Amino acid sequence: MDQPAPQTIRLSDYRPANFLVERVHLTFKLEPDATRVTAKVRFTRNPDAPAGTLDLELNGKELTRVSARIDGTDVPQNAISTGDETLTVAADHVPQDGFDWECVTELDPKSNQSLEGLYMSNGMYCTQCEAEGFRKITYYPDRPDVMAPFTVRIEGDAPVLLSNGNPVDSGDGWAEWHDPWPKPAYLFALVAGDLVSVDDTFTTASGREVALKIYVRPGDEDRCDYAMDALKRSMRWDEEVYGREYDLDLFMIVAVDDFNMGAMENKGLNIFNSKYVLASPETATDTDYELIEGIIAHEYFHNWTGNRITCRDWFQLCLKEGLTVYRDQQFSGDMRSHAVKRISDVVQLRARQFREDAGPLAHPVRPDAYIEINNFYTATVYEKGAEVIGMLHRLVGDDGYRKALDLYFNQHDGQACTIEDWIQVFEDATGRDLSQFALWYHQAGTPELDVTDSYADGRYTLTFRQTVPPTPGQPDKKPMVIPIAYGFLGASGAEIGEPGLFEMTEAEQSLTVELPEKPVPSLLRGFSAPVILKRETDNAERAFLMAHDTDSFNKWEAARDFARDLIKRKVIDNAPFDPAYAEAARAILTDDRLDPAFRAFALSLPSEDALSMAIAADGHAADPDAIFRARDALDLHLAEALAADLERVGEAMQIDGPYSPDAQAAGKRALAARTLSLRTQLDSSAGAAQSAFLSADNMTEQLSALSILVRFGRGGRALDSFYEKWKGDRLVVDKWFSVQATATPPEDVVGVVQRLTDHADFDWKNPNRLRSLIGAFALANPVGFHRADGSGYALLADWLLKLDPVNPQTAARLSSAFETWRRYDEGRQSKILSQLQRIADTPNLSRDMTEKVTRMLDA
């Protein structure tokens, strides 16, 4: 790293802006390589700023400044000083009571491949300003606590010219927009291009009619119906559940092919990665439909939790993201199945956030320092942030939660807030002292909860001991507030005693209840806190809970824990599999009273990554090859034990009639796919999978069959025919790349991925395409990525170094594939560290990558 060490930004250094913004008027004269932006900004003195005369401090990056004026007079060059991302006008040239700033900048959107600021995607102008992309458009206080209404004039030859808010006027080659709601610069959006709209309307609870428009490229219009339906359901749900009504006359979504994120909540003009908008039964899977529904809802919900109320600074990012994730999880549960949704959310939490908490990139839900804010759009901020909201909801109850949220919206509408503001409204609404609970925002790491029990004289006692492991920069932790939902099962399998919620606040604490017999405890029901539960148990108890627990989450958890421990013992001691697991699995498979989606989850084995984490946590070096073999062996064992039932259950899940993305139909397809995968373990010809691939009339069934064929080495012809059929559809071709990166047998996958990088359709500058191949390989194929020879590590490092100068944000996020290096044997550790050092030694490494690699090496 030849450049100077990047500056660390600290929460403790926060200070208010010297000047606030009263209004903004932007004029864009669009040209692919020479767009001119004229910014007219009315500044006023910030009453919270320090006394005395103050400089005007603005942000700007990679801009050509054409002119700068204050109150119509050119600012002398000697009054302006610039840094890499700053422009400062000396105080003696700044009227302290208020002034008009006018600045003309020139940009090159065609050459902007970082996909931040104003850039071009296949001939379409597009913006992405969160977190700090607006500074690539004009000089401005690019910070979330400076909010103002925007008026935008766009001049260009594109047929469609869009920005935030409501349309004001338009003519040949121009359009003007006005957003009356004050917003920070990160919520600014502009789109211009050859687009068509799919239109609808929504009538709010107060009777206002809102125009809805989804803009897509010509030819994609027929794949917007589900997104539009999800939007309308989201709007109604937010009115009914949170009392939040939409506040503009128009709501727009634009689908963009080149986008670093999933979507962006810009006020009134949400910009989406096209994969989270476009869907048809032939091209989208059930998972795609579910993601479209959830992400549409997430971005719409941001209108209140993120836009109307935003975060004071980027350290408060979890305030808008954790809360909005929690809201979209509630919505999806209401639309589908709360039990299945909860399991799905926890699977993702453990796969992404627990992994993060256990490694060198661990950080609190609200971090206290960063070098590059883009590196903190993490599972900890989003998913763990949502878990913290869920715990708070559970602790204060439905009524307390609604009172607190109403107070939050009423008190803070139009403000930029902090976590302290959030906690305070709950204290005010419920009268609770939440100072200890706030540790969830400040302490990194996943708490571990050790549990022992005893029974004597009709009294059953559970003793809980909590520890929060040390994490980088936080060696010592205080006890957390942990809500533990519980229930008890008697020997007959029936519930005994009253289920309840135990609020743990100390390092060690006990719960005693009177019961007629020693129960089997069902602890942490609904995964009531994001902790690791440790309790000595046995296979008989797990099988009992699989059969009898009335809590769907814990019923699934028992199956997962049973399978996890069987695989661990196979890896560590080559222990035989307990046949009780397969018998308990048979009971779930054949129980038609259970939701098919739940049965599919319960019959699925823990991921290789989850298994390596569990093995490392027990003090053993994780061996990816041994884990892969043991997991495969349990899958075969399960298939052999369930052989008599698999075909019958799979056939019972077949659906007559046209495809529907609803939860019931999706659950049937998921269970059918799991039974097909197990059946293929017993069929060397993969005949059933071949037939399923050829007969599938929807992408869900076709892609699941293709994945099975590739996994069992039978994918050649199917891959060729799939590509020939879909080579004109960019989103389906992403799936074609991904299935090869994730399902190809480990001995072949590095070579396959390497060859695919030379494929004519591999556009590494497109984030979706890069993630579908390189990201899928590194993050979703542990046995292939962690090859003992280090070839997987070298492949990823090569691409990170190629991508970093072009799109550092995406490159840095992919580098997190290396964060688990401490789990493995010395040989693999050495090879990962050598690649990290190779990256670190590269001249002119981005700030994004520098921060991530340095943190991993420092561990």
JOKASUL-V383787 format. One record per residue. RES is the residue in one letter. SS is DSSP state (helix for helix, strand for strand, loop for the rest). PSI is psi as a letter, one per 30 degrees, with the letter a starting at -180 (NA if undefined). Layout:
BEGIN
res=[RES/RES]
ss=[SS/SS]
psi=[PSI/PSI]
END
This chain:
BEGIN
res=[M/D/Q/P/A/P/Q/T/I/R/L/S/D/Y/R/P/A/N/F/L/V/E/R/V/H/L/T/F/K/L/E/P/D/A/T/R/V/T/A/K/V/R/F/T/R/N/P/D/A/P/A/G/T/L/D/L/E/L/N/G/K/E/L/T/R/V/S/A/R/I/D/G/T/D/V/P/Q/N/A/I/S/T/G/D/E/T/L/T/V/A/A/D/H/V/P/Q/D/G/F/D/W/E/C/V/T/E/L/D/P/K/S/N/Q/S/L/E/G/L/Y/M/S/N/G/M/Y/C/T/Q/C/E/A/E/G/F/R/K/I/T/Y/Y/P/D/R/P/D/V/M/A/P/F/T/V/R/I/E/G/D/A/P/V/L/L/S/N/G/N/P/V/D/S/G/D/G/W/A/E/W/H/D/P/W/P/K/P/A/Y/L/F/A/L/V/A/G/D/L/V/S/V/D/D/T/F/T/T/A/S/G/R/E/V/A/L/K/I/Y/V/R/P/G/D/E/D/R/C/D/Y/A/M/D/A/L/K/R/S/M/R/W/D/E/E/V/Y/G/R/E/Y/D/L/D/L/F/M/I/V/A/V/D/D/F/N/M/G/A/M/E/N/K/G/L/N/I/F/N/S/K/Y/V/L/A/S/P/E/T/A/T/D/T/D/Y/E/L/I/E/G/I/I/A/H/E/Y/F/H/N/W/T/G/N/R/I/T/C/R/D/W/F/Q/L/C/L/K/E/G/L/T/V/Y/R/D/Q/Q/F/S/G/D/M/R/S/H/A/V/K/R/I/S/D/V/V/Q/L/R/A/R/Q/F/R/E/D/A/G/P/L/A/H/P/V/R/P/D/A/Y/I/E/I/N/N/F/Y/T/A/T/V/Y/E/K/G/A/E/V/I/G/M/L/H/R/L/V/G/D/D/G/Y/R/K/A/L/D/L/Y/F/N/Q/H/D/G/Q/A/C/T/I/E/D/W/I/Q/V/F/E/D/A/T/G/R/D/L/S/Q/F/A/L/W/Y/H/Q/A/G/T/P/E/L/D/V/T/D/S/Y/A/D/G/R/Y/T/L/T/F/R/Q/T/V/P/P/T/P/G/Q/P/D/K/K/P/M/V/I/P/I/A/Y/G/F/L/G/A/S/G/A/E/I/G/E/P/G/L/F/E/M/T/E/A/E/Q/S/L/T/V/E/L/P/E/K/P/V/P/S/L/L/R/G/F/S/A/P/V/I/L/K/R/E/T/D/N/A/E/R/A/F/L/M/A/H/D/T/D/S/F/N/K/W/E/A/A/R/D/F/A/R/D/L/I/K/R/K/V/I/D/N/A/P/F/D/P/A/Y/A/E/A/A/R/A/I/L/T/D/D/R/L/D/P/A/F/R/A/F/A/L/S/L/P/S/E/D/A/L/S/M/A/I/A/A/D/G/H/A/A/D/P/D/A/I/F/R/A/R/D/A/L/D/L/H/L/A/E/A/L/A/A/D/L/E/R/V/G/E/A/M/Q/I/D/G/P/Y/S/P/D/A/Q/A/A/G/K/R/A/L/A/A/R/T/L/S/L/R/T/Q/L/D/S/S/A/G/A/A/Q/S/A/F/L/S/A/D/N/M/T/E/Q/L/S/A/L/S/I/L/V/R/F/G/R/G/G/R/A/L/D/S/F/Y/E/K/W/K/G/D/R/L/V/V/D/K/W/F/S/V/Q/A/T/A/T/P/P/E/D/V/V/G/V/V/Q/R/L/T/D/H/A/D/F/D/W/K/N/P/N/R/L/R/S/L/I/G/A/F/A/L/A/N/P/V/G/F/H/R/A/D/G/S/G/Y/A/L/L/A/D/W/L/L/K/L/D/P/V/N/P/Q/T/A/A/R/L/S/S/A/F/E/T/W/R/R/Y/D/E/G/R/Q/S/K/I/L/S/Q/L/Q/R/I/A/D/T/P/N/L/S/R/D/M/T/E/K/V/T/R/M/L/D/A]
ss=[loop/loop/loop/loop/loop/loop/loop/loop/strand/strand/helix/helix/helix/loop/loop/loop/loop/loop/strand/strand/strand/strand/strand/strand/strand/strand/strand/strand/strand/loop/loop/loop/loop/loop/strand/strand/strand/strand/strand/strand/strand/strand/strand/strand/strand/loop/loop/loop/loop/loop/loop/loop/loop/loop/loop/strand/strand/strand/strand/loop/loop/loop/loop/strand/strand/strand/strand/strand/strand/strand/loop/loop/strand/strand/loop/loop/helix/helix/helix/strand/strand/strand/loop/loop/loop/strand/strand/strand/strand/loop/helix/helix/helix/loop/loop/loop/loop/loop/strand/strand/strand/strand/strand/strand/strand/strand/strand/loop/helix/helix/helix/loop/loop/loop/loop/loop/strand/strand/strand/strand/strand/loop/loop/strand/strand/strand/strand/strand/loop/loop/loop/loop/loop/helix/helix/helix/loop/loop/loop/strand/loop/loop/loop/loop/loop/loop/loop/strand/strand/strand/strand/strand/strand/strand/strand/loop/loop/loop/loop/strand/strand/strand/strand/loop/loop/strand/strand/strand/strand/strand/strand/loop/loop/strand/strand/strand/strand/strand/strand/strand/strand/strand/strand/loop/helix/helix/helix/loop/loop/strand/strand/strand/strand/loop/loop/strand/strand/strand/strand/strand/strand/strand/strand/loop/loop/loop/loop/loop/strand/strand/strand/strand/strand/strand/strand/strand/loop/loop/loop/loop/helix/helix/helix/loop/helix/helix/helix/helix/helix/helix/helix/helix/helix/helix/helix/helix/helix/helix/helix/helix/helix/helix/loop/loop/loop/loop/loop/loop/loop/strand/strand/strand/strand/strand/strand/strand/loop/loop/loop/loop/loop/loop/strand/strand/loop/loop/loop/loop/strand/strand/strand/strand/strand/helix/helix/helix/loop/loop/loop/loop/loop/loop/loop/loop/loop/helix/helix/helix/helix/helix/helix/helix/helix/helix/helix/helix/helix/helix/helix/helix/helix/loop/loop/loop/strand/loop/loop/loop/strand/strand/strand/loop/loop/helix/helix/helix/helix/helix/helix/helix/helix/helix/helix/helix/helix/helix/helix/helix/helix/helix/helix/helix/helix/helix/helix/loop/loop/helix/helix/helix/helix/helix/helix/helix/helix/helix/helix/helix/helix/helix/helix/helix/helix/helix/helix/helix/helix/loop/loop/loop/loop/loop/loop/loop/loop/loop/loop/loop/strand/strand/loop/loop/helix/helix/helix/helix/loop/loop/helix/helix/helix/helix/helix/helix/helix/helix/helix/helix/helix/helix/helix/helix/helix/helix/helix/helix/helix/helix/helix/helix/helix/helix/helix/helix/helix/helix/helix/helix/helix/helix/helix/helix/loop/loop/loop/strand/strand/loop/helix/helix/helix/helix/helix/helix/helix/helix/helix/helix/helix/helix/loop/loop/loop/loop/loop/loop/loop/loop/helix/helix/helix/helix/loop/loop/loop/loop/strand/strand/strand/strand/strand/strand/strand/strand/strand/strand/loop/loop/strand/strand/strand/strand/strand/strand/strand/strand/strand/strand/loop/loop/strand/loop/loop/strand/loop/loop/loop/loop/loop/loop/loop/strand/strand/strand/strand/strand/strand/strand/strand/loop/loop/loop/loop/loop/strand/loop/loop/loop/loop/strand/strand/strand/strand/strand/loop/loop/loop/strand/strand/strand/strand/strand/strand/strand/loop/loop/loop/loop/loop/strand/strand/strand/strand/loop/loop/loop/loop/loop/loop/loop/loop/strand/strand/strand/strand/loop/loop/loop/helix/helix/helix/helix/helix/helix/helix/helix/helix/helix/loop/loop/loop/helix/helix/helix/helix/helix/helix/helix/helix/helix/helix/helix/helix/helix/helix/helix/helix/helix/helix/helix/helix/helix/helix/loop/loop/loop/loop/loop/helix/helix/helix/helix/helix/helix/helix/helix/helix/helix/helix/loop/loop/loop/loop/loop/loop/helix/helix/helix/helix/helix/helix/helix/loop/loop/loop/loop/loop/helix/helix/helix/helix/helix/helix/helix/helix/helix/helix/loop/loop/loop/loop/strand/loop/helix/helix/helix/helix/helix/helix/helix/helix/helix/helix/helix/helix/helix/helix/helix/helix/helix/helix/loop/helix/helix/helix/helix/helix/helix/helix/helix/helix/helix/loop/loop/loop/loop/loop/loop/loop/loop/loop/loop/helix/helix/helix/helix/helix/helix/helix/helix/helix/helix/helix/helix/helix/helix/helix/helix/helix/helix/helix/loop/loop/loop/loop/loop/helix/helix/helix/helix/helix/helix/helix/helix/helix/loop/loop/loop/helix/helix/helix/helix/helix/helix/helix/helix/helix/helix/helix/helix/helix/loop/loop/loop/loop/helix/helix/helix/helix/helix/helix/helix/helix/helix/helix/helix/loop/loop/loop/helix/helix/helix/helix/helix/helix/helix/helix/helix/helix/helix/helix/helix/helix/loop/loop/helix/helix/helix/helix/helix/helix/helix/helix/helix/helix/helix/loop/loop/loop/loop/loop/loop/loop/loop/loop/loop/helix/helix/helix/helix/helix/helix/helix/helix/helix/helix/helix/helix/helix/helix/loop/helix/helix/helix/helix/loop/loop/loop/loop/loop/helix/helix/helix/helix/helix/helix/helix/helix/helix/helix/helix/helix/helix/helix/loop/loop/loop/helix/helix/helix/helix/helix/helix/helix/helix/helix/helix/helix/loop/loop/helix/helix/helix/strand/loop/helix/helix/helix/helix/helix/helix/helix/helix/helix/helix/helix/helix/helix/helix/helix/loop/loop/loop/loop/loop/loop/helix/helix/helix/helix/helix/helix/helix/helix/helix/helix/helix/helix/loop]
psi=[j/f/l/l/k/l/k/k/k/k/e/f/g/k/l/l/k/e/k/l/k/e/l/k/k/k/k/k/j/k/k/e/g/i/k/k/k/j/k/j/k/j/k/l/k/j/f/f/l/l/l/l/k/k/l/j/j/l/k/k/k/h/k/j/j/e/l/k/k/k/h/f/k/k/k/k/e/f/f/k/k/k/a/e/g/l/k/k/k/k/e/f/g/j/k/f/f/k/l/k/k/k/k/k/l/k/l/i/f/e/f/j/g/f/h/k/b/k/l/k/j/h/f/k/k/l/l/j/f/k/e/h/f/f/f/g/e/l/k/l/i/i/k/f/g/j/k/l/k/k/k/k/k/k/k/l/g/k/e/k/j/k/a/l/b/k/k/e/l/l/a/j/g/l/k/k/k/k/j/f/k/k/l/l/f/f/g/k/k/k/k/k/a/j/l/l/k/k/k/a/l/k/k/l/f/g/g/k/k/k/k/k/k/j/k/l/k/k/f/g/e/g/g/f/e/e/e/e/e/e/e/e/e/e/e/e/e/e/e/e/e/f/g/k/k/k/g/l/f/k/k/k/k/k/k/k/e/j/k/f/a/e/l/k/g/k/j/f/i/k/k/k/k/f/f/g/e/k/k/l/e/f/f/k/l/e/e/e/e/e/e/e/e/e/e/e/e/e/e/e/f/f/e/e/i/e/d/e/j/a/k/e/l/f/f/g/e/f/e/e/e/e/e/e/e/e/e/f/e/e/e/e/e/e/f/c/k/e/e/e/e/e/e/e/e/e/e/e/e/e/e/e/e/e/e/e/f/g/a/f/g/k/l/l/e/j/l/f/k/l/e/j/f/f/f/g/i/l/f/e/e/d/e/e/e/e/e/e/e/e/e/e/e/e/e/f/l/e/e/e/e/e/e/e/e/e/e/e/e/e/e/g/k/g/l/j/l/l/e/e/e/e/e/e/e/e/e/e/f/f/g/l/j/g/e/e/e/f/f/f/f/f/k/l/l/j/k/k/j/k/k/l/l/l/k/k/h/g/k/k/k/k/k/k/k/k/k/j/l/k/l/k/f/i/f/k/l/l/k/l/k/j/k/j/k/l/l/k/k/l/f/f/f/l/k/l/a/k/l/a/j/k/j/k/f/l/e/k/k/l/k/k/l/k/l/f/l/k/l/j/k/j/l/h/k/g/i/f/k/i/l/j/k/j/k/k/a/l/e/e/e/e/e/e/e/e/e/f/k/f/j/e/e/f/e/e/e/e/e/e/e/e/e/e/e/e/e/e/e/e/e/e/g/h/k/l/k/k/f/f/e/e/e/e/e/e/e/e/e/g/j/f/f/k/k/e/e/e/e/e/e/f/f/k/l/k/l/e/e/e/e/e/e/e/e/e/f/g/g/k/k/k/j/e/e/e/e/e/e/e/e/e/e/e/e/e/e/e/e/e/e/g/e/f/f/e/e/e/e/e/e/f/f/k/k/k/l/l/k/k/g/l/e/e/e/e/e/e/e/e/e/e/e/e/e/e/e/e/e/f/f/g/j/f/f/h/e/e/e/e/e/e/e/e/f/k/g/l/e/e/e/e/e/e/e/e/e/e/e/e/e/g/g/g/f/d/e/e/e/e/e/e/e/e/e/g/f/f/j/e/e/e/e/e/e/e/e/e/e/e/f/e/f/k/k/e/f/f/e/e/e/e/e/e/e/f/f/g/k/f/g/j/j/f/f/j/e/e/e/e/e/f/d/e/e/e/e/e/f/g/i/e/e/e/e/h/k/f/f/g/e/e/e/e/e/e/e/e/e/e/e/e/e/e/f/e/i/f/e/e/e/e/e/f/f/f/f/f/f/g/f/f/f/l/l/e/e/e/e/e/e/e/e/e/e/e/e/e/e/e/f/k/k/h/k/l/e/e/e/e/e/e/e/e/e/e/e/f/NA]
END
